[in-house]
């Protein structure tokens, strides 16, 4: 137990000073009471009443002193240590899918896997971003089951059934594939980035960065990737095979601190399912570390003050009814 403002306990010196001052102050004229007459003082009833009065007065002062101390402690804000966990009750997960031609055949498997995992973890918040040359947030961070279901149904209709091309993000193709733009859009979905929380980005891509102002000396997309370690975001990559290995930007995984998993092209359904389960198990089974935080703890002192007030009121009532 500790106090947030212990200096306030010094206020107890005020009533103590007043009591001492009154105790030792000499009266200008000493009063003479009839009760002090020799005949009245010899009466047994008078002596008994005097003793009771003194006892009541002593008890009264003790109770009021204890009550004052309780009030001062409450004003000084009593604090007690409590166990605090650094892991949020809900984790934020954003799925970032490269929808360019070289990755298109893997999207249906990814949708199936993500849908199943989301259904099994309804208390977490999920978001979905798709990108090619541009990026679009299909689903903002939410745990709303209707919004999640509608977004997955839309993705399935577009990339699996290929029934509808009239959708808000139909013009994502704009000068190649810009992975940096997809990552930037995902990072911007997270709220209050300066506070600690379990934030996770899962990227499905072949890491073939061909979009944006890219040249041999450009770090345009890497500036966006740098936001991942800056905001302590967990980064996972499902790396699908690409036709031209020389164009794969492995520095995206390295600089973003990603855990990269290679997708088996010959068994993509089972491979993506297995990798996704592995990634989500890591996210949802994150160990929590406990620490001690000081929090307000007035309960005992409030209870003590209420008890003292009750006892003081009861004694006053007894004294009045007996007098």
C-alpha positions, 0 to 999 in steps of 0.5 A, a space after each residue: 500500500 502506498 499513497 499518491 500524495 503522501 504530503 497531504 497527511 501533513 494536514 493532520 498537524 492542523 487539528 493537533 496544533 489546535 488541540 495542543 494550543 487549546 489544552 495549554 492556553 490559560 483562560 483569562 478568567 477561570 470559570 467556577 462551576 456549581 458542580 465543583 462545590 464540595 457537597 455536590 462532588 460527594 454525591 455518588 450519582 454525580 461522580 458516576 455521571 462525571 466518569 461517564 461523561 469523561 469516558 464518552 469524551 475520550 471515546 468521542 475524540 478517539 473516533 473523530 481522530 481516527 475518522 480524520 486520519 481516514 479522510 486524510 488518507 483518502 484525500 492522499 489517494 491510497 494506491 495498491 499494486 495489481 497485476 497487469 498484462 501487456 497483451 490486449 484482450 482482442 488482437 488486430 489482424 489485417 489480411 493484405 492480398 496481392 491480387 495481381 495476375 501472378 498471385 491470382 490463382 492463390 487467392 481462392 485458397 487464401 479466402 477459404 482459409 481466412 474465412 474459416 479462421 475468422 469464424 473460429 475467432 469471433 472476438 478478434 478484430 479483422 481487416 482486409 486489404 487488396 492491392 495491385 498498383 493501388 490498394 483498397 481496404 475491403 474491410 476496415 478493422 472490425 469484429 462485426 460478423 455481418 460486415 466480415 461475412 459480406 466482405 468475404 462474400 464480395 471477394 469470393 464473388 470477384 476472385 473465385 466466381 468471377 461473376 462481378 467486375 463492377 465493384 469499388 476497387 475494380 481499378 486497382 491496376 495502375 502501373 504494376 504491383 506496389 507492395 508498399 502501397 498495400 502495406 501502407 493502406 494496412 498500417 493506416 487501418 490500425 488505430 492509436 498506433 502509439 499505444 501497445 497492442 497486438 497488431 498483425 499484418 499477413 501478406 499474401 504475395 510473390 514479393 514482385 515489387 513492380 509498381 510505384 516510382 521504382 528504380 535502382 536507387 529508389 527506396 519509395 516502397 521501403 519507406 512504407 515497409 519501415 512503418 511495420 517495425 516502427 509501430 511494433 506490428 507483427 509481420 507474416 508473409 505467405 510467399 507464393 512462387 514467381 516466374 522471375 526470381 530476380 525481381 523478388 524483393 526479399 528486403 521487404 521481408 527482411 526490413 519488415 521483420 517478417 516471418 516468411 513461409 513458402 507456399 507449395 505451388 503443387 499443393 497450394 490449397 493444403 499449403 496455404 491452409 497449413 501456413 495460415 493455421 500456423 500463423 494464426 496460432 502464433 498470433 492468438 497464442 501469444 504469451 502474456 507477461 505480467 507486471 505490477 501497476 499501482 491503482 487506486 485502492 480506497 475501499 478499505 479506508 471508505 469502509 473504515 470511515 463508514 464504520 467509524 461514522 456509524 459507531 460515533 452516531 450510535 454513541 451520540 444517540 446512546 448519550 442523548 437518550 441516557 441524559 
